[in-house]
Amino acid sequence: MRHRTLALFTLFAVFAAGMPLLWATQQPSGGGGTQAQHETHRGAFMDCAKACAHCAMECDACGHHCMELVANGQREHTMTQRLCADCATVCSAAQCMCARQGPLCPTVCEACAKACDTCGAACEKHSDDKMMSACAKACRDCATACRQMVQHVQQAGGSR
């Protein structure tokens, strides 16, 4: 419960810090643009949503793996288990907001990229473990996709 409260508090803090970005990127409904531009815009959101969904799945699986390692006496995996759980939660939120092209998507994607950086770095320390290597790669890919999403929204002038 404490971890989810911390994750929600972190999301709220990032949301509050990202409000200027949100206001700067909003575009009135029915904004202009060609059909091709709308499809490109939608595709960017969906690409990010897929990367976030994949990362959430890998983090959940890795978190479970780490929990088993801790149960077998490898207490050094306690922190990675907790990071994986938190990262999966943030990635799931980002995936949902990207899929529906929500106005808070850039804010949550910024938080997601940071969570993925932290989780990925922790898992990379155990690169000899196949599960943790896969999690680290998914985190790197997701962080890249989220940063590209934020950049896309900034360049497009809103989430339409």
C-alpha positions as CSV (number, residue, x, y, z in Angstrom):
1,M,0.0,0.0,0.0
2,R,2.8,2.4,0.9
3,H,4.4,1.8,-2.6
4,R,1.2,2.6,-4.4
5,T,0.8,5.8,-2.3
6,L,4.3,6.8,-3.1
7,A,3.7,6.1,-6.8
8,L,0.5,8.1,-6.8
9,F,2.2,11.0,-4.9
10,T,5.0,10.9,-7.5
11,L,2.5,11.1,-10.3
12,F,0.7,14.0,-8.7
13,A,4.0,15.9,-8.2
14,V,5.0,15.3,-11.8
15,F,1.5,16.4,-12.9
16,A,1.7,19.6,-10.9
17,A,5.2,20.3,-12.3
18,G,4.0,19.6,-15.8
19,M,1.0,21.9,-15.9
20,P,2.8,24.6,-17.8
21,L,3.7,22.0,-20.5
22,L,0.0,20.9,-20.5
23,W,-1.3,24.4,-20.9
24,A,1.3,25.2,-23.6
25,T,0.5,22.1,-25.6
26,Q,-3.3,22.2,-25.6
27,Q,-5.1,22.9,-28.8
28,P,-8.7,23.7,-29.2
29,S,-10.9,20.8,-30.2
30,G,-11.4,20.3,-33.9
31,G,-8.0,21.7,-34.6
32,G,-6.7,21.8,-38.1
33,G,-4.5,19.4,-40.0
34,T,-4.8,16.9,-42.7
35,Q,-6.0,13.3,-42.3
36,A,-2.4,12.2,-42.8
37,Q,-1.3,14.5,-39.9
38,H,-4.0,13.1,-37.6
39,E,-2.9,9.5,-38.5
40,T,0.7,10.3,-37.8
41,H,-0.3,11.9,-34.5
42,R,-2.4,8.9,-33.6
43,G,0.4,6.5,-34.6
44,A,2.9,8.3,-32.3
45,F,0.5,7.9,-29.4
46,M,0.0,4.2,-30.1
47,D,3.7,3.5,-30.5
48,C,4.3,4.9,-27.1
49,A,1.3,3.0,-25.6
50,K,2.7,-0.3,-27.0
51,A,6.2,0.4,-25.5
52,C,4.6,1.3,-22.2
53,A,2.4,-1.8,-22.1
54,H,5.4,-4.1,-23.0
55,C,7.5,-2.4,-20.3
56,A,4.7,-2.8,-17.7
57,M,4.5,-6.5,-18.5
58,E,8.3,-7.0,-18.3
59,C,8.5,-5.1,-15.0
60,D,5.7,-7.1,-13.5
61,A,7.4,-10.4,-14.5
62,C,10.8,-9.2,-13.3
63,G,9.3,-8.0,-10.0
64,H,7.9,-11.4,-9.5
65,H,11.2,-13.0,-10.4
66,C,13.0,-10.7,-7.9
67,M,10.5,-11.6,-5.2
68,E,11.4,-15.3,-5.7
69,L,15.1,-14.4,-5.5
70,V,14.5,-12.6,-2.3
71,A,12.5,-15.5,-0.9
72,N,15.5,-17.7,-1.8
73,G,17.8,-15.5,0.3
74,Q,19.1,-13.1,-2.3
75,R,18.1,-9.9,-0.3
76,E,20.0,-7.7,-2.8
77,H,17.0,-8.0,-5.1
78,T,14.6,-6.3,-2.6
79,M,15.0,-2.9,-4.2
80,T,14.8,-4.1,-7.8
81,Q,11.5,-5.9,-6.9
82,R,10.1,-2.7,-5.5
83,L,11.4,-0.6,-8.4
84,C,9.9,-3.0,-10.9
85,A,6.5,-2.9,-9.2
86,D,6.5,0.9,-9.2
87,C,7.7,1.2,-12.7
88,A,5.0,-1.2,-13.9
89,T,2.4,0.9,-12.3
90,V,3.6,4.1,-13.9
91,C,4.0,2.4,-17.3
92,S,0.4,1.1,-17.1
93,A,-0.8,4.7,-16.4
94,A,1.2,6.0,-19.3
95,Q,0.0,3.3,-21.6
96,C,-3.7,4.1,-20.8
97,M,-3.2,7.8,-21.4
98,C,-1.4,7.4,-24.6
99,A,-3.9,5.0,-26.0
100,R,-6.7,7.5,-25.4
101,Q,-4.5,10.5,-26.4
102,G,-5.3,12.1,-23.0
103,P,-4.3,15.7,-22.3
104,L,-2.1,14.5,-19.4
105,C,-0.2,12.1,-21.6
106,P,3.0,14.3,-21.8
107,T,3.1,14.8,-18.0
108,V,2.7,11.1,-17.3
109,C,5.2,10.1,-20.1
110,E,7.8,12.3,-18.4
111,A,7.2,10.5,-15.1
112,C,7.3,7.2,-16.9
113,A,10.6,7.9,-18.6
114,K,12.2,8.8,-15.3
115,A,10.7,5.7,-13.6
116,C,12.1,3.6,-16.5
117,D,15.5,5.2,-16.2
118,T,15.7,4.3,-12.5
119,C,14.3,0.7,-12.9
120,G,16.3,0.0,-15.9
121,A,19.6,1.1,-14.3
122,A,18.9,-1.1,-11.2
123,C,18.1,-4.1,-13.4
124,E,21.2,-3.6,-15.6
125,K,23.3,-4.1,-12.5
126,H,22.3,-7.8,-12.8
127,S,22.9,-8.2,-16.5
128,D,23.9,-11.9,-16.0
129,D,20.2,-12.6,-15.2
130,K,18.2,-13.0,-18.4
131,M,14.9,-11.8,-16.9
132,M,16.5,-8.7,-15.5
133,S,18.3,-7.9,-18.8
134,A,14.9,-8.1,-20.6
135,C,13.4,-5.8,-18.1
136,A,16.3,-3.3,-18.4
137,K,15.9,-3.3,-22.2
138,A,12.1,-2.8,-22.0
139,C,12.7,0.1,-19.6
140,R,15.3,1.7,-22.0
141,D,12.9,1.3,-24.9
142,C,9.9,2.7,-23.0
143,A,11.9,5.7,-21.7
144,T,12.9,6.5,-25.3
145,A,9.3,6.1,-26.6
146,C,8.0,8.3,-23.8
147,R,10.6,11.1,-24.4
148,Q,9.7,10.9,-28.2
149,M,6.0,11.2,-27.3
150,V,6.6,14.3,-25.2
151,Q,8.7,15.8,-28.0
152,H,6.0,14.9,-30.6
153,V,3.3,16.6,-28.5
154,Q,5.4,19.7,-28.1
155,Q,6.1,19.9,-31.8
156,A,2.5,19.1,-32.8
157,G,1.2,21.8,-30.5
158,G,-1.3,19.6,-28.5
159,S,-2.8,16.2,-28.1
160,R,-5.9,16.9,-30.3
